[in-house]
């Protein structure tokens, strides 16, 4: 499919916008997981076969997609959240789009999505999540069981949050900020049942229960791991539900 693809820098981070041949006027901010990247020529969502299929499918439906490198493994840092907000404003100035956007967040990207939902909820139409990480504290504590991965994630978080590694190891709960889950932004999660990085009991089911308690329930769809990238049409249908009011 032919579409316009533009790479540019914002905050010393590479970003890209995909503009479809026939735009429908709605934008989608993509926030990736640990392996996500953008450089001056390409991105993980272009190179990875499953994700590129999703990009092409959403472009065929007319969505304008945009995303940033966001400092790599940012783990939901305030710096990455701030850059995502800046990217939103830049794209809205350059492209002809409705000011209320959709979000597509995978894994770690859900940590940024949650904060954007709190800070700019009026500008977010809906949020689709795939195998999300929704509680960083719980994820870090769970990784303690795997010594190699625990040391790596502690270093990554310390770098992203500008913390001292020793201080972070001493008190994870004190160093990692609390996220506010109280929002009425529509959310649907596509969760695989096997081969997951983030335990659904600690993340998806936990968030689902919180949203029930606040009378803002979310939708959850469970699927096999091999089907995780065949969700383009379901995501499109989910987005369409929240485009009736401009």
N, C-alpha and C positions, 0 to 999 in steps of 0.2 A: 504494500500500500504506500502511496506517495504522501508524504507530509513534510512540513518544515520542522527542522531540528536546529536549535540555536544554543550554543554553549557560551557562557559568560562567567565572569568572576564577581563575587559579592562577599565582602569581608574576608578576602584572600582564599575563599573557597570556590571551587568550580561548581557551577549550576547548569542545568539544562532545561529547556522548555520544548515540548513536542506539541506542535500546532497541527490539528487534523486538516484534511482537505476541505471538509465541510463542518466547521465548528458549530456546536449546538449552544454555545454561550456559557457553558458551565466548566469550571476548572477543577482539577483534582491535584491536591498536594500529596505526593508520594513520599513516605518516610520509611526508609529501609532498615533492615536488621544489621547484624554485626559485619556481614560481608559487603554491605552496600558501599559504593564509591562512585564518584564522578571525577573525571579529569578533563583535560582540554579537548579530548577527541571522542570519548566514549563513556559508558557507565555500566554498572553491574546489571541494571535493568535493560540494557541493550544487549550485553554479551551473554547473559544467562538465558538459555532457551525457554524455560518455563515462564520466566518473568517477561521476556520479550514478547511472548505470545499474548500475555495479559495486556501489555502496553498497546500492541497492535489492535487487540479486540476493543479496548476502550477508545482508541483513536477512531476506529470504524464507527463507533457510536457517536462520535463528534466531540468527545471530551478533550480539553487542552490539559496536558499533564506537565507538571513541573516539580523539580526537586533539586536538592543541593547535596554536596558531599557531607556537609554538617560536621566537619572535624573528625570524620571517621567514627570510631567506636566511642560515641559521646555519652552513652548511657543516660540520656535524658538531662544532660547538664543545662543550666540556665543559659549558658553561652550559645548552645545549639538551639534552644527554644527561641532565643532572641533573634538568631539568624533566620530561622524558619518564618518568624513574623515579618522580618524585613523582606524576605523573598516574596511573601504574599503581597506586600505593598508594591514592590517593584513590578511584579507580574501584572497586578491590577492596573498599573499605570501604562504598561506597554501593550497589553492585550485587551481586546474587547470582550470582557467577561462579566457575568453577574458577580456582585461583590460577596455573595454567600457561596463558599466553595465546599467541595467534598474532600475528605481525607482518605487515603489508602495507607495504612500503617502495618508493617510486618515486624514481628518480634520486638526487639528493643525499641523500634520506632514508636510503639504504642506509648512509651513513657513521655515522649514529646507530644504526641497527640492528646494525651490526658491534660497536659498543662496548657496546650493551645485551646482545648475545649473550655477550660476554666477562664483563661485570659481573654479570649476573643470568640466566645460561644455564639454571639449574635451574627458572626460572619462565617460560621461553620454550619453547613446544611445537614451533613451526616458524616459518619465515620465508619469505614469498613476496616476490620482488623483481621490479620492472619497470624495464627499461633502467637498471640501477644505476650510480652513481658509487661505485667501491670503492677508489680510490686518489687522494686529493686532490692529492698532489704531482704525479703524472703528468698529471692533468687541467690543473693550473695551467701546467705546463711546455709542454703541448701548446697551450694558449691563447696562448702567446707569439707564435705565428704570426699571431694576429689581434689587432692592436694595441688596438682599441677594447674588445673583450671582455676582453683581458688586464688593462687598466687597471681595468675595472669589477670583475672578480673579485678583484683584489688589494685594492681598497677594501672590498669586501664581506667578505673574509676578515679583513682588518685590523680592521674593526668588530666582527665576530663573535667574534674571538679576543682583542680588546683589544690589538692590536699596533700599532706604528708602521709606517706604510706603507713608508717608506724602508728600515727594517730587514727587512721582509718581502720586498721586492723584491730586496734584496741576497742573502738566503739563504733561499729557500723551503723547502729540505730541513731546515734547522735549526729554522725557526719552526713548521712543521706537524708535529704529533706523529705517531709511528708507531702504526699500528693492529695489534693482534694478531689474526691470521686463524685461529689454532689453536683451533677449537671443534668440538664434535660436534653442534651444533644443526642439525637438518635444514633445508636451503635448496633452493628451486627458483627459477630465474630465467627470466622471460619476456623475451626479447630480440628487438627488431625488427631487421631486417636493413638498413633504410634510414632516412634522416632522424633520425639519432641525435645527441644532444648529447654522449654519452660513448662514446668509441670502444670497441667490444666487445673489441678486441684488448688494450687497456690495462686493462680492467676485468673484464668477464665471463670471458673466456678466461684471463686472468691468475689470477683467483680460483679458477676451476675447476681449474687446474693445481695451485695451492697445496693445495687441499682433497684432491686425489688423492694428493699427496705425503704428507699427514698421515693417510692412510687414512680420511678422512671425506669421500668424494666428494659432490658436489652434483648436482642435475639441472638441465639447461638446455633450454628449448624456444625455438626460433627461429620468427619469424613475420613477416608483412608488416606495415608500419607501419599500414595501414588496419584491421588486425585487432587492434590492440593493446589495445582495450577489450572485446574479446569473449572475455576469459579468466576471467570470473567462475566459470563451472562448473568449468574445470580447476583454478582456485585452491581452490574448495570441495572438490573431490576430493582435492587435495593435503593440505589441512588434515585431512580425514577420516582419512587414513592414520595420523595421529599423535594420534588421539583414542581409540584403543582402550584405552590405559592411562590412567586418570584421575590 
